[in-house]
Amino acid sequence: MGPGRRGVRAGRSTPLITLYTIGFTRSSARSFFTRLEDAGVERVIDVRLSNSDQLAGFAKRDDLAYFLERLGGIGYHHELALAPTPELLDAYRTSHDWAAYAKGFARLLRKRRVEDLPRSEAACLLCSEHTAEHCHRRIAAEYLAEHWCDTRIVHL
């Protein structure tokens, strides 16, 4: 079984799904696309509230969708249900209170019932933050893994 592919846990018949996460800041395009390809990612799910900002460089929505398909045959989807609200994001940028932001974002995910989104094999949640530690993509991935069962998270 290669990276990003289905496996079966010992004693289980439910397939194990890998849910990846990645950020693009502090990353060259070469490093970013290589990490996705090496992991076997088949679809990038963009969880940014705003994905067309000029400062996003190669990760600007239309450019990113083109590069993913052209360079790696990887699909692209923007999923606003996994993005914070402008109000929640603004409050965090003002207060820098990660615990309050994380709690508010988890509450938002519950309200939106994101666990009902279709499971996607070898999918990767994308946001701008370099690491997942203080990024909403980690909270979204953990929430989905908790509700989807047999889902492991790998931060690229």
Steps between C-alpha positions, in 0.01 A plus 500: 500500500654832390459834672152644488346171400239297681600247758311285744576496870569160643175339609291766322317500173466879482759660273751733658490841332792742519408867528796726429546867584743749349585868518668695224675791671877471539494233231631507147268378228742208443485391863122548523408299190763233570359439849150455356617265225726295729211450744270379223248781551215478248299808597582828673218648704558871547370604842601867479232763546661708226691313233556763233731740684786634289743419782427127464742470207483154346218408743253755362178310420502479120878464473504230766224298333693519171837404650354211700337348195784574260791396722351215698158406365361613837144630532405824674192604698430811711294397803372801696328274753851430636599868512452734795252785482644849443383595851676205665821564308493874576446431871804269504717752314405760761528287816760238397314266737556164332296302755192720449543486121539120499192458720295737283612331180418152633154629597460637145595163350236328715238756400585450132493120538818466296520133593228452237739610225604210279813315607766533239786255471845662496363851548705787638365802689681815387548826684770764504660439841842337474431249777175348617556576869311831501293460187131426464581220252630291793179556696293410193708187433474385862126564504449302179723214615308478828167473318604295199682227695785306343653825377860588571643850465836579344629856499725553199 
